Amino acid sequence: MKQQPFTRYRSKTVNCQVFQGESSITVLTTNNIQMPNIIATAEAENTGEAYATKLITNQHRLLADEPFDLGGQNLGPNPGDYLCMALASCMVITLRMYITRKGWEIGRIKAKVNLVKSTNTASGNNTFYCSVSFGETLTTEQRGKLCKIAKACPLHRLLSRPSDIITLLD
């Protein structure tokens, strides 16, 4: 039986079709994929050892897993933890760049990020709660400026906006 188009997605860079056949198996085909201005890349590979997943980005190798209570072996942070780590580290690095440029004497910068799923928030949105602290006492002016700079870090801006996720099956 010939498969009928189920959903179509078109843009300047992606022309995809998702088909639904008799067995409800989804097949995704693509034409002319262009990925301009890639700012980050990562690969993940799971070879069947429960949820333990090898992560590769540039020359770095990491491991992701799920905790014991979710069926994992707790061999590494879970994907949500990596997302929080990415935001926290981006904030700290952005703040360090600014503090260095200003010549301020601030030694320690610490950011803690908690992610709360939309089902647990009044707004119905996923919410990142970010707390930033410093090793030195700051003036009111410094606090105000550093708060603006923390919110201007690239991942803060990225996660504050809607994103599209395009999944292609090889």
MIMI-263428 format. One record per residue: residue in three letters; x, y, z of N, C-alpha, C in turn. Coordinates in pm, 1 decimal, padded with zeros to 6 digits. Layout:
<sites>
+------+----------+----------+----------+----------+----------+----------+----------+----------+----------+
! resn !      nxx !      nyy !      nzz !     caxx !     cayy !     cazz !      cxx !      cyy !      czz !
+------+----------+----------+----------+----------+----------+----------+----------+----------+----------+
!  Ala !        X !        Y !        Z !        X !        Y !        Z !        X !        Y !        Z !
...
+------+----------+----------+----------+----------+----------+----------+----------+----------+----------+
</sites>
This chain:
<sites>
+------+----------+----------+----------+----------+----------+----------+----------+----------+----------+
! resn !      nxx !      nyy !      nzz !     caxx !     cayy !     cazz !      cxx !      cyy !      czz !
+------+----------+----------+----------+----------+----------+----------+----------+----------+----------+
!  Met !  00084.6 ! -00118.1 !  00000.0 !  00000.0 !  00000.0 !  00000.0 !  00088.1 !  00122.9 !  00000.0 !
!  Lys !  00054.6 !  00219.0 ! -00082.5 !  00130.5 !  00343.2 ! -00091.8 !  00106.6 !  00427.5 !  00033.1 !
!  Gln !  00219.0 !  00482.6 !  00087.9 !  00206.5 !  00566.1 !  00206.9 !  00155.5 !  00705.1 !  00168.3 !
!  Gln !  00070.7 !  00760.1 !  00251.8 !  00015.1 !  00892.3 !  00228.0 !  00085.1 !  00995.1 !  00316.2 !
!  Pro !  00107.4 !  01116.0 !  00262.6 !  00169.9 !  01219.7 !  00346.0 !  00086.3 !  01245.5 !  00470.4 !
!  Phe !  00152.4 !  01251.8 !  00583.4 !  00086.6 !  01278.2 !  00710.4 !  00108.0 !  01424.0 !  00750.1 !
!  Thr !  00232.1 !  01469.6 !  00747.4 !  00266.1 !  01606.2 !  00783.2 !  00374.9 !  01654.6 !  00689.2 !
!  Arg !  00370.8 !  01781.8 !  00653.8 !  00476.4 !  01840.5 !  00571.7 !  00535.8 !  01959.4 !  00645.0 !
!  Tyr !  00666.0 !  01976.9 !  00629.0 !  00735.5 !  02091.6 !  00686.4 !  00823.0 !  02151.0 !  00578.5 !
!  Arg !  00808.7 !  02279.0 !  00554.9 !  00891.4 !  02345.6 !  00454.2 !  00944.4 !  02477.0 !  00509.5 !
!  Ser !  01068.4 !  02506.9 !  00477.9 !  01127.7 !  02636.7 !  00508.1 !  01234.4 !  02661.6 !  00404.1 !
!  Lys !  01306.9 !  02771.7 !  00415.1 !  01414.0 !  02802.3 !  00320.4 !  01524.0 !  02697.2 !  00325.8 !
!  Thr !  01546.1 !  02636.1 !  00441.7 !  01658.4 !  02543.8 !  00455.6 !  01618.0 !  02397.4 !  00463.2 !
!  Val !  01491.9 !  02367.3 !  00490.6 !  01452.9 !  02227.5 !  00509.1 !  01324.1 !  02199.3 !  00432.9 !
!  Asn !  01322.8 !  02087.6 !  00364.4 !  01202.8 !  02040.7 !  00296.5 !  01183.4 !  01896.6 !  00340.9 !
!  Cys !  01096.9 !  01874.3 !  00438.1 !  01078.2 !  01741.9 !  00497.3 !  00935.4 !  01694.4 !  00475.8 !
!  Gln !  00920.4 !  01564.0 !  00469.8 !  00787.5 !  01505.6 !  00468.2 !  00785.5 !  01390.6 !  00567.3 !
!  Val !  00682.1 !  01382.0 !  00645.3 !  00663.5 !  01270.9 !  00737.3 !  00546.4 !  01189.6 !  00683.7 !
!  Phe !  00566.3 !  01058.2 !  00670.4 !  00463.1 !  00972.2 !  00615.2 !  00411.1 !  00877.3 !  00721.7 !
!  Gln !  00283.4 !  00847.2 !  00713.5 !  00225.0 !  00749.1 !  00803.4 !  00164.0 !  00639.1 !  00717.5 !
!  Gly !  00213.8 !  00517.5 !  00736.0 !  00164.9 !  00404.9 !  00658.3 !  00076.9 !  00314.3 !  00741.2 !
!  Glu !  00049.3 !  00195.4 !  00686.1 ! -00036.6 !  00098.8 !  00753.8 !  00012.0 !  00064.2 !  00894.4 !
!  Ser !  00143.4 !  00049.8 !  00908.4 !  00197.1 !  00005.6 !  01037.0 !  00223.9 !  00121.9 !  01132.4 !
!  Ser !  00183.3 !  00240.4 !  01097.4 !  00204.0 !  00360.7 !  01178.1 !  00351.9 !  00390.8 !  01202.1 !
!  Ile !  00438.3 !  00344.6 !  01112.9 !  00580.7 !  00376.1 !  01121.9 !  00603.5 !  00508.7 !  01051.8 !
!  Thr !  00674.6 !  00596.9 !  01118.0 !  00701.4 !  00729.2 !  01063.2 !  00835.0 !  00727.2 !  00990.6 !
!  Val !  00837.5 !  00778.5 !  00869.4 !  00959.7 !  00789.6 !  00790.8 !  00979.1 !  00936.5 !  00757.3 !
!  Leu !  01099.9 !  00985.1 !  00774.8 !  01128.7 !  01125.9 !  00748.3 !  01228.2 !  01133.5 !  00635.2 !
!  Thr !  01195.0 !  01209.8 !  00530.6 !  01288.2 !  01229.4 !  00420.1 !  01323.9 !  01376.4 !  00411.5 !
!  Thr !  01441.6 !  01406.0 !  00361.0 !  01486.4 !  01544.4 !  00353.3 !  01548.9 !  01573.9 !  00217.9 !
!  Asn !  01545.1 !  01699.7 !  00179.8 !  01610.1 !  01749.2 !  00058.2 !  01678.6 !  01881.1 !  00090.5 !
!  Asn !  01795.5 !  01901.1 !  00037.3 !  01866.9 !  02029.7 !  00048.1 !  01879.6 !  02081.5 !  00190.5 !
!  Ile !  01932.3 !  02001.9 !  00281.5 !  01952.2 !  02046.5 !  00418.3 !  02073.0 !  02138.8 !  00421.7 !
!  Gln !  02054.0 !  02258.1 !  00469.3 !  02162.0 !  02354.3 !  00488.9 !  02158.9 !  02394.9 !  00635.0 !
!  Met !  02273.3 !  02394.4 !  00699.6 !  02280.1 !  02431.8 !  00839.7 !  02374.1 !  02550.1 !  00855.7 !
!  Pro !  02324.9 !  02671.3 !  00832.2 !  02412.3 !  02787.7 !  00844.5 !  02439.1 !  02823.5 !  00990.0 !
!  Asn !  02555.8 !  02876.3 !  01016.3 !  02589.5 !  02933.8 !  01146.3 !  02571.2 !  02836.8 !  01263.1 !
!  Ile !  02627.2 !  02718.7 !  01252.4 !  02621.5 !  02622.5 !  01362.9 !  02706.1 !  02677.3 !  01476.5 !
!  Ile !  02646.8 !  02691.9 !  01596.5 !  02720.2 !  02746.9 !  01711.1 !  02766.3 !  02639.8 !  01808.4 !
!  Ala !  02713.5 !  02520.4 !  01797.2 !  02754.1 !  02410.8 !  01884.9 !  02712.9 !  02280.3 !  01818.3 !
!  Thr !  02781.7 !  02174.4 !  01853.8 !  02746.6 !  02044.3 !  01799.4 !  02782.0 !  01935.9 !  01900.1 !
!  Ala !  02706.5 !  01829.0 !  01898.3 !  02733.3 !  01716.6 !  01987.8 !  02678.4 !  01590.0 !  01924.4 !
!  Glu !  02736.0 !  01477.2 !  01962.1 !  02686.4 !  01347.8 !  01919.8 !  02660.6 !  01263.5 !  02043.5 !
!  Ala !  02560.2 !  01179.6 !  02037.1 !  02529.2 !  01087.8 !  02146.3 !  02514.0 !  00948.7 !  02087.1 !
!  Glu !  02568.4 !  00847.9 !  02157.4 !  02558.3 !  00710.0 !  02109.8 !  02529.2 !  00617.8 !  02227.2 !
!  Asn !  02423.0 !  00540.8 !  02214.0 !  02387.8 !  00439.1 !  02313.3 !  02397.2 !  00305.3 !  02243.3 !
!  Thr !  02474.6 !  00213.5 !  02299.6 !  02496.2 !  00084.0 !  02234.6 !  02422.7 ! -00030.3 !  02304.8 !
!  Gly !  02327.2 !  00002.3 !  02388.3 !  02244.4 ! -00099.9 !  02449.2 !  02269.2 ! -00124.5 !  02596.4 !
!  Glu !  02364.7 ! -00055.7 !  02657.3 !  02390.8 ! -00072.5 !  02801.0 !  02292.8 !  00013.2 !  02880.2 !
!  Ala !  02169.6 ! -00028.7 !  02884.6 !  02062.6 !  00048.2 !  02951.3 !  02062.2 !  00189.6 !  02896.2 !
!  Tyr !  02074.3 !  00290.1 !  02982.1 !  02064.3 !  00428.4 !  02936.0 !  02198.1 !  00499.1 !  02924.9 !
!  Ala !  02306.0 !  00437.9 !  02968.5 !  02437.5 !  00501.3 !  02960.9 !  02466.1 !  00537.8 !  02815.2 !
!  Thr !  02495.9 !  00664.9 !  02792.4 !  02512.0 !  00717.2 !  02657.5 !  02641.7 !  00795.3 !  02646.7 !
!  Lys !  02722.0 !  00761.7 !  02547.2 !  02847.9 !  00832.0 !  02521.1 !  02816.3 !  00962.2 !  02448.6 !
!  Leu !  02878.0 !  01070.2 !  02494.6 !  02860.0 !  01201.0 !  02433.3 !  02994.6 !  01247.7 !  02379.1 !
!  Ile !  02993.1 !  01303.5 !  02258.9 !  03114.6 !  01354.9 !  02197.8 !  03085.7 !  01494.3 !  02145.5 !
!  Thr !  03171.6 !  01588.8 !  02181.8 !  03164.7 !  01722.9 !  02127.9 !  03306.8 !  01772.5 !  02110.1 !
!  Asn !  03340.2 !  01811.2 !  01989.3 !  03478.3 !  01846.3 !  01955.5 !  03568.8 !  01732.5 !  01999.9 !
!  Gln !  03670.7 !  01757.0 !  02080.2 !  03759.6 !  01649.7 !  02126.1 !  03722.1 !  01598.7 !  02264.3 !
!  His !  03610.3 !  01639.9 !  02319.7 !  03569.6 !  01601.6 !  02454.9 !  03474.6 !  01482.6 !  02452.5 !
!  Arg !  03493.9 !  01393.2 !  02547.7 !  03408.1 !  01276.0 !  02561.8 !  03347.8 !  01276.7 !  02702.0 !
!  Leu !  03216.7 !  01265.6 !  02707.4 !  03143.6 !  01268.4 !  02833.6 !  03048.3 !  01149.2 !  02837.4 !
!  Leu !  02977.1 !  01135.3 !  02947.5 !  02881.7 !  01026.7 !  02962.4 !  02753.2 !  01080.7 !  03024.7 !
!  Ala !  02642.3 !  01041.5 !  02969.6 !  02511.9 !  01076.1 !  03026.7 !  02443.2 !  00946.2 !  03067.1 !
!  Asp !  02360.7 !  00953.4 !  03167.5 !  02286.5 !  00836.2 !  03214.2 !  02164.4 !  00885.5 !  03290.3 !
!  Glu !  02086.9 !  00794.5 !  03337.9 !  01972.9 !  00825.3 !  03423.1 !  02001.3 !  00769.6 !  03562.1 !
!  Pro !  01937.8 !  00824.8 !  03664.8 !  01959.7 !  00772.9 !  03800.4 !  01900.5 !  00632.4 !  03815.6 !
!  Phe !  01940.6 !  00565.5 !  03922.7 !  01894.5 !  00428.6 !  03949.6 !  01742.4 !  00419.4 !  03950.1 !
!  Asp !  01674.6 !  00517.8 !  04011.7 !  01528.9 !  00509.2 !  04025.2 !  01454.6 !  00522.3 !  03892.4 !
!  Leu !  01524.7 !  00563.6 !  03786.9 !  01462.7 !  00570.1 !  03654.1 !  01514.9 !  00460.0 !  03562.8 !
!  Gly !  01584.1 !  00361.2 !  03621.0 !  01631.3 !  00248.1 !  03543.7 !  01772.4 !  00261.8 !  03489.9 !
!  Gly !  01838.8 !  00372.3 !  03520.7 !  01975.6 !  00391.3 !  03475.4 !  02076.0 !  00334.2 !  03573.5 !
!  Gln !  02202.5 !  00356.2 !  03542.2 !  02311.1 !  00309.8 !  03629.0 !  02379.2 !  00425.8 !  03700.7 !
!  Asn !  02328.3 !  00547.6 !  03681.1 !  02380.8 !  00668.6 !  03745.7 !  02530.8 !  00686.5 !  03717.8 !
!  Leu !  02572.3 !  00659.4 !  03592.8 !  02713.1 !  00670.4 !  03554.3 !  02753.1 !  00811.3 !  03512.8 !
!  Gly !  02655.9 !  00899.1 !  03499.9 !  02683.9 !  01037.0 !  03462.5 !  02559.6 !  01121.2 !  03482.0 !
!  Pro !  02572.9 !  01251.5 !  03460.7 !  02456.1 !  01339.8 !  03472.3 !  02348.4 !  01300.6 !  03371.2 !
!  Asn !  02223.3 !  01329.8 !  03405.0 !  02116.7 !  01305.4 !  03307.8 !  02109.7 !  01423.9 !  03211.3 !
!  Pro !  02040.6 !  01410.9 !  03099.6 !  02036.9 !  01518.9 !  03000.8 !  01988.8 !  01653.7 !  03055.9 !
!  Gly !  01891.7 !  01651.6 !  03147.2 !  01844.7 !  01776.9 !  03207.0 !  01953.2 !  01844.7 !  03289.1 !
!  Asp !  02034.6 !  01763.3 !  03358.5 !  02146.9 !  01818.9 !  03433.8 !  02247.9 !  01884.5 !  03339.7 !
!  Tyr !  02273.3 !  01820.6 !  03225.2 !  02365.1 !  01880.5 !  03127.8 !  02310.9 !  02014.7 !  03077.7 !
!  Leu !  02180.5 !  02022.4 !  03059.1 !  02120.0 !  02148.5 !  03015.6 !  02140.3 !  02256.9 !  03121.3 !
!  Cys !  02117.8 !  02223.1 !  03247.7 !  02140.5 !  02318.9 !  03356.4 !  02288.1 !  02356.7 !  03366.7 !
!  Met !  02378.4 !  02258.1 !  03350.8 !  02521.6 !  02287.2 !  03354.1 !  02561.5 !  02381.0 !  03241.1 !
!  Ala !  02502.9 !  02361.7 !  03124.4 !  02534.4 !  02447.5 !  03010.7 !  02495.3 !  02592.5 !  03039.6 !
!  Leu !  02376.1 !  02612.4 !  03092.4 !  02331.0 !  02748.5 !  03123.6 !  02415.3 !  02809.7 !  03235.1 !
!  Ala !  02442.3 !  02735.0 !  03341.4 !  02521.8 !  02787.4 !  03452.6 !  02662.5 !  02824.2 !  03406.7 !
!  Ser !  02725.9 !  02737.7 !  03329.3 !  02862.1 !  02766.6 !  03284.2 !  02865.1 !  02883.5 !  03186.9 !
!  Cys !  02765.3 !  02894.7 !  03101.1 !  02759.5 !  03007.7 !  03007.5 !  02747.5 !  03139.6 !  03083.4 !
!  Met !  02663.6 !  03142.5 !  03186.8 !  02649.2 !  03263.5 !  03268.1 !  02781.1 !  03300.8 !  03334.5 !
!  Val !  02847.1 !  03202.1 !  03396.1 !  02971.5 !  03229.0 !  03467.0 !  03080.0 !  03276.4 !  03370.8 !
!  Ile !  03091.2 !  03212.1 !  03254.8 !  03192.5 !  03252.8 !  03156.6 !  03164.1 !  03393.2 !  03105.2 !
!  Thr !  03038.9 !  03422.9 !  03074.6 !  03002.4 !  03556.6 !  03026.1 !  03032.7 !  03662.1 !  03132.1 !
!  Leu !  02998.1 !  03633.2 !  03257.0 !  03027.9 !  03726.7 !  03365.9 !  03178.2 !  03745.4 !  03382.4 !
!  Arg !  03255.4 !  03635.7 !  03375.1 !  03401.2 !  03646.0 !  03388.3 !  03459.9 !  03732.5 !  03277.3 !
!  Met !  03412.3 !  03718.3 !  03156.7 !  03460.3 !  03800.9 !  03045.3 !  03435.6 !  03948.9 !  03073.7 !
!  Tyr !  03316.1 !  03979.7 !  03120.7 !  03280.5 !  04118.9 !  03149.9 !  03363.7 !  04173.3 !  03266.5 !
!  Ile !  03375.0 !  04095.6 !  03373.5 !  03450.4 !  04139.3 !  03491.6 !  03596.9 !  04162.4 !  03456.9 !
!  Thr !  03653.0 !  04075.4 !  03375.4 !  03792.3 !  04091.0 !  03331.2 !  03808.2 !  04217.7 !  03249.2 !
!  Arg !  03715.8 !  04240.0 !  03157.3 !  03721.5 !  04361.0 !  03073.4 !  03711.1 !  04487.4 !  03157.2 !
!  Lys !  03630.8 !  04485.1 !  03262.2 !  03614.2 !  04601.2 !  03350.4 !  03730.8 !  04617.5 !  03447.7 !
!  Gly !  03811.0 !  04511.1 !  03466.2 !  03922.5 !  04518.0 !  03560.3 !  03879.4 !  04510.0 !  03706.4 !
!  Trp !  03761.8 !  04454.5 !  03732.4 !  03712.7 !  04442.8 !  03868.9 !  03783.0 !  04326.5 !  03938.9 !
!  Glu !  03802.7 !  04339.0 !  04068.3 !  03865.7 !  04234.0 !  04149.3 !  03757.6 !  04144.4 !  04210.6 !
!  Ile !  03709.2 !  04053.9 !  04130.9 !  03607.3 !  03959.0 !  04177.7 !  03661.1 !  03819.7 !  04146.6 !
!  Gly !  03690.7 !  03744.6 !  04251.3 !  03751.0 !  03613.0 !  04233.0 !  03651.9 !  03505.0 !  04196.3 !
!  Arg !  03562.8 !  03472.3 !  04286.3 !  03472.0 !  03359.8 !  04265.1 !  03339.5 !  03405.9 !  04207.3 !
!  Ile !  03295.6 !  03333.5 !  04106.4 !  03161.2 !  03350.6 !  04050.6 !  03098.5 !  03212.3 !  04052.8 !
!  Lys !  02979.7 !  03200.8 !  04109.3 !  02912.2 !  03072.0 !  04117.8 !  02768.7 !  03088.6 !  04068.6 !
!  Ala !  02727.2 !  02999.9 !  03980.2 !  02589.4 !  03000.5 !  03932.0 !  02527.8 !  02864.5 !  03959.4 !
!  Lys !  02405.8 !  02865.6 !  04009.0 !  02329.2 !  02742.6 !  04029.7 !  02201.9 !  02756.2 !  03947.7 !
!  Val !  02171.1 !  02652.0 !  03871.0 !  02051.7 !  02653.0 !  03785.8 !  01966.8 !  02531.6 !  03818.7 !
!  Asn !  01839.3 !  02555.0 !  03844.4 !  01741.0 !  02449.3 !  03865.2 !  01637.6 !  02458.4 !  03753.7 !
!  Leu !  01599.3 !  02346.0 !  03699.3 !  01497.2 !  02340.9 !  03595.5 !  01370.9 !  02278.2 !  03653.4 !
!  Val !  01258.9 !  02349.2 !  03639.1 !  01129.9 !  02298.7 !  03685.1 !  01042.2 !  02278.4 !  03562.1 !
!  Lys !  00989.1 !  02156.3 !  03546.7 !  00905.3 !  02123.7 !  03431.8 !  00774.7 !  02202.1 !  03434.8 !
!  Ser !  00720.0 !  02223.1 !  03317.5 !  00598.6 !  02303.7 !  03301.5 !  00481.2 !  02252.9 !  03383.3 !
!  Thr !  00474.6 !  02124.6 !  03408.3 !  00361.9 !  02069.5 !  03484.6 !  00368.1 !  02111.1 !  03631.3 !
!  Asn !  00482.6 !  02163.8 !  03674.7 !  00498.9 !  02204.5 !  03814.0 !  00509.7 !  02355.6 !  03831.9 !
!  Thr !  00472.1 !  02433.2 !  03730.4 !  00478.4 !  02578.5 !  03742.0 !  00341.4 !  02639.6 !  03715.9 !
!  Ala !  00315.7 !  02751.3 !  03780.2 !  00187.0 !  02819.2 !  03763.1 !  00169.4 !  02870.4 !  03620.1 !
!  Ser !  00280.5 !  02913.1 !  03556.1 !  00272.9 !  02968.7 !  03421.2 !  00248.6 !  02862.6 !  03315.2 !
!  Gly !  00279.4 !  02737.3 !  03347.1 !  00269.0 !  02631.9 !  03247.1 !  00391.4 !  02624.3 !  03157.8 !
!  Asn !  00493.9 !  02706.1 !  03186.6 !  00618.8 !  02705.5 !  03110.8 !  00725.8 !  02630.4 !  03188.4 !
!  Asn !  00818.8 !  02567.7 !  03116.5 !  00938.6 !  02517.8 !  03181.9 !  01012.0 !  02639.7 !  03235.6 !
!  Thr !  01067.2 !  02631.0 !  03355.4 !  01129.9 !  02747.6 !  03417.1 !  01267.3 !  02711.9 !  03469.5 !
!  Phe !  01366.0 !  02794.1 !  03432.5 !  01501.1 !  02783.1 !  03486.3 !  01513.1 !  02885.5 !  03598.6 !
!  Tyr !  01546.2 !  02840.4 !  03717.2 !  01573.2 !  02929.4 !  03829.6 !  01724.0 !  02940.7 !  03842.9 !
!  Cys !  01776.5 !  03061.2 !  03822.4 !  01921.1 !  03084.7 !  03821.5 !  01959.6 !  03171.4 !  03939.9 !
!  Ser !  02061.1 !  03128.3 !  04013.5 !  02113.0 !  03203.7 !  04126.4 !  02262.2 !  03223.5 !  04104.5 !
!  Val !  02307.3 !  03347.9 !  04109.1 !  02448.4 !  03379.6 !  04087.7 !  02502.5 !  03445.7 !  04213.0 !
!  Ser !  02618.7 !  03400.1 !  04257.4 !  02683.1 !  03461.2 !  04374.1 !  02829.8 !  03489.2 !  04342.0 !
!  Phe !  02886.2 !  03578.5 !  04422.0 !  03023.5 !  03622.9 !  04399.7 !  03102.2 !  03612.7 !  04528.8 !
!  Gly !  03234.2 !  03600.6 !  04516.3 !  03321.6 !  03588.5 !  04631.8 !  03345.1 !  03719.1 !  04704.3 !
!  Glu !  03312.4 !  03829.0 !  04642.6 !  03333.2 !  03960.8 !  04702.6 !  03199.8 !  04034.5 !  04714.9 !
!  Thr !  03197.5 !  04135.4 !  04801.2 !  03080.1 !  04220.7 !  04814.3 !  03077.6 !  04316.3 !  04696.0 !
!  Leu !  02962.4 !  04329.8 !  04634.6 !  02947.7 !  04415.0 !  04517.0 !  02873.2 !  04542.5 !  04551.5 !
!  Thr !  02900.8 !  04647.6 !  04476.3 !  02824.3 !  04771.2 !  04491.5 !  02688.0 !  04750.0 !  04426.3 !
!  Thr !  02594.1 !  04836.2 !  04456.5 !  02461.6 !  04829.2 !  04395.9 !  02472.8 !  04841.7 !  04244.6 !
!  Glu !  02560.9 !  04929.5 !  04198.5 !  02580.5 !  04948.5 !  04054.7 !  02635.9 !  04820.6 !  03989.8 !
!  Gln !  02735.4 !  04758.5 !  04053.2 !  02792.2 !  04634.4 !  04000.2 !  02686.4 !  04524.1 !  03996.2 !
!  Arg !  02608.0 !  04511.9 !  04102.2 !  02504.1 !  04408.1 !  04107.2 !  02405.1 !  04424.4 !  03992.6 !
!  Gly !  02361.3 !  04546.8 !  03969.7 !  02266.2 !  04572.6 !  03861.7 !  02324.0 !  04538.8 !  03725.4 !
!  Lys !  02447.5 !  04580.0 !  03702.0 !  02511.1 !  04555.4 !  03573.2 !  02537.0 !  04405.8 !  03553.7 !
!  Leu !  02584.7 !  04337.0 !  03657.2 !  02614.2 !  04194.9 !  03645.1 !  02487.9 !  04111.5 !  03626.6 !
!  Cys !  02377.8 !  04155.2 !  03683.0 !  02250.3 !  04086.5 !  03660.7 !  02211.6 !  04097.5 !  03512.8 !
!  Lys !  02227.1 !  04215.3 !  03454.2 !  02197.2 !  04234.6 !  03311.3 !  02289.5 !  04149.5 !  03225.4 !
!  Ile !  02418.4 !  04143.8 !  03261.7 !  02515.6 !  04066.5 !  03184.7 !  02483.4 !  03916.7 !  03193.5 !
!  Ala !  02447.2 !  03868.2 !  03311.8 !  02411.6 !  03726.2 !  03327.4 !  02293.9 !  03691.1 !  03236.7 !
!  Lys !  02195.6 !  03779.6 !  03228.8 !  02078.8 !  03754.9 !  03144.4 !  02111.1 !  03767.0 !  02995.8 !
!  Ala !  02225.3 !  03827.5 !  02963.2 !  02264.7 !  03844.7 !  02824.1 !  02356.4 !  03732.7 !  02775.1 !
!  Cys !  02385.4 !  03634.1 !  02859.5 !  02472.3 !  03525.5 !  02812.2 !  02402.2 !  03454.6 !  02696.5 !
!  Pro !  02479.4 !  03402.1 !  02602.1 !  02419.1 !  03342.7 !  02482.2 !  02315.5 !  03233.5 !  02510.2 !
!  Leu !  02339.2 !  03145.5 !  02606.0 !  02240.8 !  03039.7 !  02631.9 !  02117.2 !  03091.9 !  02703.6 !
!  His !  02132.9 !  03193.3 !  02787.2 !  02015.4 !  03255.2 !  02850.8 !  01924.2 !  03311.5 !  02742.8 !
!  Arg !  01983.9 !  03383.2 !  02647.6 !  01904.4 !  03439.8 !  02537.8 !  01842.3 !  03329.7 !  02452.7 !
!  Leu !  01920.3 !  03224.7 !  02423.1 !  01871.3 !  03114.6 !  02341.1 !  01753.7 !  03042.7 !  02407.1 !
!  Leu !  01767.7 !  03011.9 !  02535.4 !  01663.2 !  02937.3 !  02606.1 !  01542.2 !  03024.2 !  02639.8 !
!  Ser !  01556.3 !  03155.8 !  02631.1 !  01445.1 !  03246.5 !  02658.3 !  01353.0 !  03262.5 !  02538.5 !
!  Arg !  01396.6 !  03215.3 !  02423.9 !  01319.2 !  03228.9 !  02300.6 !  01265.3 !  03092.6 !  02257.9 !
!  Pro !  01157.0 !  03095.2 !  02181.6 !  01110.3 !  02967.7 !  02124.9 !  01217.2 !  02913.0 !  02029.9 !
!  Ser !  01228.4 !  02783.2 !  02023.4 !  01323.3 !  02717.1 !  01933.2 !  01249.8 !  02613.5 !  01850.6 !
!  Asp !  01300.8 !  02587.7 !  01733.2 !  01252.2 !  02477.9 !  01650.7 !  01349.3 !  02362.1 !  01667.3 !
!  Ile !  01299.8 !  02242.8 !  01672.1 !  01382.9 !  02123.6 !  01674.7 !  01343.0 !  02039.9 !  01555.6 !
!  Ile !  01436.2 !  02020.0 !  01465.1 !  01410.4 !  01942.5 !  01342.9 !  01484.3 !  01810.9 !  01358.1 !
!  Thr !  01413.8 !  01701.6 !  01356.3 !  01473.0 !  01569.0 !  01373.6 !  01470.0 !  01495.6 !  01240.7 !
!  Leu !  01586.7 !  01450.8 !  01196.1 !  01599.4 !  01379.2 !  01069.5 !  01646.0 !  01237.7 !  01097.6 !
!  Leu !  01585.2 !  01139.5 !  01033.6 !  01627.7 !  01000.7 !  01048.7 !  01708.9 !  00961.2 !  00926.7 !
!  Asp !  01832.2 !  00908.8 !  00952.0 !  01918.1 !  00863.3 !  00840.5 !  01875.5 !  00725.5 !  00796.4 !
+------+----------+----------+----------+----------+----------+----------+----------+----------+----------+
</sites>
